[in-house]
Amino acid sequence: MAGGNSIAWNLDRRQWLQRGGLGLGALGLAQLLQAEGYAADAVAPVVDRNRPLASRAAHFPGKAKRVIHFFLNGGPSHVDTFDHKPMLAKQAGKPLSQTLTTERKTGAAMPSPFQFKPYGESGIEVSEIFAKTAAHIDDIAVIRSMYAQVPNHEPSLMLMNCGDSAQVRPSVGSWVLYGMGSENQNLPGFISMCPGGLPIKDTENWQSAFLPGAYQGTYIDSQHQALGKLIENIEHPHIGQDAQRRQLELLGKWNARHREALRDERLDARIHSYELAFRMQGEAREAFDLSDETESIQELYGRNVHGRQTLIARRLLERGVRYVQLWHGAGQPWDNHDNIEANHRRLAGELDPAIGALLTDLKQRGMLEDTLVVWGGEFGRTPTVELGGDGAAKMGRDHNHYGFSVWMAGGGVKGGTVYGATDEFGFKAEENPTSVHDLHATILHLLGFDHEQLTFRYAGRDFRLTDVHGKVIREIVA
């Protein structure tokens, strides 16, 4: 046999058996790893072009079946919420020897204006401004050693939501929907809600990029209560559903013929959006209508916009929506460069009751065990006080991407745990530094995916949410 493979033909039977047997061990190991959730055979999901949201099996049985992500736009302060730093009080008003480059000038150590105390059997310390959330701390794993790449909002928003700080990539929700599909074909599988809306530049944080358009997030402006404003164009202004159905079938035939001629997958997304919009007219109306919720449940969540959108999110998850993201505030409200005591107290007061209510409600419905709840922002804040142009303390904190906190609950998370740590003042992640890619790898693992195997071929290479990075944080997996 000519060529570079000729040496293989010179092996005797004993050598063939010896070398061939080496692969059997690898096969056995692969099966064991897959059974333990460490590896998977599948790479890209097999997607039915005509039913892109059809429910699909993950790589291995994951505990979580759905995700709700509370995103605190602007960067909440870790040292004022879930990372107590008593040394800041001891060094209050004094310059600290450890300094890091920040966007703005900062001064002396600034202790948290909020009281911390231990909660639950785990005794994890949490700030008073998240007391209702802290009541569930034994179901929560706090990651205190997160770090990002840059201290700017837009790239850090993209990194946390899409896995890349520089280039447009599919969002986490889009990857989850691509991998798992949805359990309800009459509602979008990925919904992003924010009262008041976000700047147009921020819409990239729930887009599907190079993934098919069917996996893009559907945005809902949750400041509204009337269904017609919550979901625009939910009803046709002139014709009934029978006529709409006939129109849609005719349009579908034309689009399918056009698609076969052009072979353009963007038409699939357009066809799917028309079909979904039609089907939503019935089910979306019921899902977003809170009138059939008991008075006690509505009071539990609160009747403000954040309570309402969180209750709507629970109803969506109940009905098979795979990924719901709740943005807290447009225009980076958690970006508190000044007067952090008043601002963080007000913002947490809007959100904490709704989070506590959701955790209570999910638990009593038996949903917490397979619903993954994620909380966090794009970065943290400095333990030192920010200074104004005149050198005076503004009583706020600058951006800090070197160390911050995120927490997760339910869905296979080992509750009552703390992973990693920042230094004694909260400047930087020191113990078990955790990247955003590690967080994403862990989220996918809890859903049943090997993050290295969930891929999509685009522009000649296989892309994944975690790029070429990421490791599962197994210490917080139950």
Phi, psi and omega in degrees: 000124182278163175097182186292346181269004187295333181297331181297332184277357179264001180282142174276178185298320180298317180293322177301315181295319180297312183288321179295326181293339181298327182287337181295321178297320179296321178296317179297319179297318180300319179294319179296317180297320179295321179297328180272357179085018182262345181209166181210152178281323186290150173243276178270136177298148175275112187250129173282116183303327182277343178224069186294339180261009178301140182297137182230152177285144175280183180295322179210165182295111176265154179287322184274140177246346183203162184226139167234126187241113173274116181248117183266095188292122178121336177099089177291151180281121179293325183283356177247005184229290188235013180223084184291131180233087180300334181295336177294324177291323180291329182254018185307131177079359182255147175292145180256141182292327180273119179228153177229153179292125179236168181293323184237162182287133176237163184243236188280173177299136180238106179292157177293136176283359185252149178277139174250149173207157179286146179232153173066182178291334180286338178069023179288132182278134180222149179292149179301335184284350174237044184294321181290325173293317183298336177299343180251020188300334179288352173256001189246141169249120180263124175261110185261008186234033177289151171214152178241191187259324183221159182267021181256146186298304190300309178295327179288326174299314180295320179299312183292326185264336186231356176082006179211134184267351187245326185239151180292123180227162177297144180286165180303315180300323178293319177297318180296316181293321176298319182285321189251341189069193182236155178269000181220114182277358182256003176225153174300143181279344182223117183235134177241126182241139175208121179293127178090350177083166179239156174303150185303329180294338182274351181293343177296345183282355172227024179267168185259353178051239183277353172290155178307147185299340180297341184262007177286148178290147175260123183272137177234126175275098189280007175288340183273154175248328179291134184301321182296337177265327176299314180237103184295144176058034179292336178236141175286132185285349189233329186233159181277179186290326179299314179294320177299319181298318180293319177299316184293322178295318178295314179299322180297320179296317179295316181295320180297318179295318179296321182294316180298328180285322185267335185055045181251115185292343178296333177292328176300316180296321179294314178300316180298320182295322177296314181296316181295318180300321178293314183292331182293339185303327179270304189286323180296323179303316181288321184293323184269356181270113184271003187294337180270003173279145181293158177301321183294322178292317179296323176291323180300313181285331185097147185263011174277177187297325182286325175294317181296315184291331177288321176294320175299320180300317178299320180294323178294316178298320177302327186265014171099002175294136190275322188217121178237125177247130180248108177278134176260094171090137174271155175073029175054058182296335180277006181275070191267085178284344177218158175047054186293332181297308181291318185290312180294324179295317180294314183295315178295326178297331177284327191258322187303314179300322181291321179294314178301319179295317180299314181297320176298312184293315179299320182293316183287341177267359182074019183263342186294328184295336177236020173243124179268122178254127181238139181226137175162178177235199183274338174193186180253206182221161186288147174282350177262155184282142176281143181251144176280180180298334179272002180087359180277148180291133180267357180061031173229188183227145178277173177297145176217106179264358183282336181194132178197180186241146170222148174230157177225154179214158177069190170049039178091007178279140176278102184291161178069029181237154173236131179241129177075174181199149168271174178294178188297341178256343180095019178290312196213146175294125181243316181261121181052058177307134188236119180277166175298326177296323176296318178299314180295320178300322181289319177301313180296321179298317180296334177274352178104021182242139165279114187297339179279345183256343178277097188231165174218128182278125181210135177054036173086007177216162178268116178265154172216165182302319185268009179056244177244022186239188169094137172220146180288133177276085188290340180294340180252008178265127182293000000 
